[in-house]
Amino acid sequence: MDNNDIYTEIKNLAPQIAYFSMEIGLRVDLPTYSGGLGVLAGDTIKAAADHELAYVAVTLLYREGYFQQHLEDNGQQVEQPVKWNPTDLLIELDQITVTVEIGTKQVALRPWLYVVEGCDGGQVPVFFLDSDLPENGPEERKLTAQLYGGDQRNRLSQEIILGIGGLRLLSALEIRNIVNFHLNEGHAALLTLELLKRYRRNIEETWDPNQVWNYERVRKQCVFTTHTPVPAGHDRFDYHLVEELLGAYIPIDVLKRFAGPNDLNLTTLALNLSRHTNAVSKCHRDVSALMFPGYDIKAVTNGVHSASWTNAEFQELFDRYLPGWRRDNFLLRNAMMIPDEEIFSAHQSAKQRLFDYINKKTSVKLDPKILTIGFARRATPYKRATLLFSDPKRLRHITEHYGPLQLVLAGKAHPHDEPGKKLIRDIFSTREKLSDLIKIVYLENYDMELGKLITGGVDLWLNTPTRPLEASGTSGMKAAHNGVPNFSILDGWWIEGWIENKTGWAIGPLPTGPLVDEASNQLDANDLYEKLEKDIIPTYYHNRPTWVEIMRQAISFNASFFNTYRMLMEYYMNIYSFDPTTRVKIKTQKQ
Ligand SMILES: *Cc1c(COP(=O)(O)O)cnc(C)c1O
């Protein structure tokens, strides 16, 4: 296609919402995501395309991807760069170059385009910014090579590219009618600085030095989604580094005013320069409100893109019984009408597909008649992947006296997360100790494809984070779309989706406040084992109709709500604001 046409077509899409995210996960062979944040971004964009919304998204092009995980025999993680070729999937927009100043360097950036196609012909363009251009020096060329791979300097440089470069890209593409900039996590917060500079008034216009920076106008356009319930999870930069990289761009005293006096805190910057801030579940909203006193924080609970996370077997069922469900995910509530045998046999074939994959990869042969528990997420201490194994004797006793179990696990540890890597080794050694009784499989390289296979192929989805550190979590929503009930700590989305013995089961009590509940390990483990003994295992083996009823209710109560259709609707109704200046109240006559 002639590239000139592309530029006109992009402009003609006339996007109104510009979504900025450090990572976006659209498909497994586009390795520009690490986990939940990126998958959420990808699912959001897919839903926008399904509903033909005027949306556009900006992220970076990571030529080395996140990383490919290999596990040695003792569970030691080895990281390898992902090999992929951007030209296979993306269109290089070679008529456009934007430049950002990073310290003394002018860094040239080239956008690559991927167009997300919705279920009814809607399209959302996604731009990937790439610094690997011949006009840049060798160091600058590497700036966008890896996602979350570098040091503070690299991270800040990437955030300059995303926020400032991203905004300049939209201008270069003549996309001029953005009503809201959506900052998906603080990483994108530097775009507010570019807006501040754009809307800066001349002193002659105001004669008041306090009025020069028109931050009110910036705030009207920006909305911010925060994802992290721990202070350490928020990006902060020493002002020495900031001075070095951004000192020529904006006066540091302006930064200090909006981003904090001691270090550049991107969350603070985003909070101060956004009209709305939202957390990603109701529980996370309460935690965030305590973390950031003085800010009005709303909640929009995350969702998943239903059509992407429903396995083929259930897609076929939904197409037959709930036509239209791909666009209108609310139709999934009528899963209540799908007969028992159909639900169970669709699940058993998804289970068999997972077991075939496991057999191919590991030579382990799992038994499709045995209750199979799944657990897959980033290997990091607060996710407590080893809680289930905290009392191996009890686990042994349970399988001998109540009924057999099989376990399927997966998850990458961040390359710098040593305690996370140790967790994987610990699971490997437990696997040896229990091998005569319980088959435990740890699959390598958890990615979107494996995520879909595991969430749909196990019988029960386990989640054991330390309260209240799971902002939302989304893999349990994927499980629900495949009729797989959740068995989880009451945190994040599960507090909203949980109906005991109806959609799944809780582990432990509700969170009591924002404090990390360190003492809960033993109590939670005990509750986990008790629920397995009293409710879960007996129902699975001795009360099949009730088990299938719970599977069905997971779809009709959980999947019909925890999807990106409902989520985007909430963003459009409660967060985005299309004409904030005209919001005046009508005076009632009697006043
Ligand atoms: C869905 C998904 C996640 C996020 O799941 P959580 O429940 O938030 O841990 C992470 N990684 C991959 C590959 C996924 O598909």
The ligand as an SDF file (V2000), in Angstrom:
LIG
                    3D

 15 15  0  0  0  0  0  0  0  0999 V2000
   -3.4140  -12.2880   32.2500 C   0  0  0  0  0  0  0  0  0  0  0  0
   -1.9450  -12.3630   32.3300 C   0  0  0  0  0  0  0  0  0  0  0  0
   -1.2750  -11.7700   33.4080 C   0  0  0  0  0  0  0  0  0  0  0  0
   -1.9930  -11.0620   34.5200 C   0  0  0  0  0  0  0  0  0  0  0  0
   -2.5920  -11.9740   35.4020 O   0  0  0  0  0  0  0  0  0  0  0  0
   -2.6530  -11.7020   36.9840 P   0  0  0  0  0  0  0  0  0  0  0  0
   -3.8190  -12.4560   37.4330 O   0  0  0  0  0  0  0  0  0  0  0  0
   -2.8480  -10.2140   37.1300 O   0  0  0  0  0  0  0  0  0  0  0  0
   -1.3900  -12.1790   37.5280 O   0  0  0  0  0  0  0  0  0  0  0  0
    0.1000  -11.8640   33.4520 C   0  0  0  0  0  0  0  0  0  0  0  0
    0.8100  -12.4960   32.4830 N   0  0  0  0  0  0  0  0  0  0  0  0
    0.1920  -13.0810   31.4370 C   0  0  0  0  0  0  0  0  0  0  0  0
    1.0230  -13.7710   30.4140 C   0  0  0  0  0  0  0  0  0  0  0  0
   -1.1940  -13.0440   31.3250 C   0  0  0  0  0  0  0  0  0  0  0  0
   -1.7940  -13.6240   30.2770 O   0  0  0  0  0  0  0  0  0  0  0  0
  1  2  1  0
  2  3  1  0
  2 14  2  0
  3  4  1  0
  3 10  2  0
  4  5  1  0
  5  6  1  0
  6  7  2  0
  6  8  1  0
  6  9  1  0
 10 11  1  0
 11 12  2  0
 12 13  1  0
 12 14  1  0
 14 15  1  0
M  END
$$$$
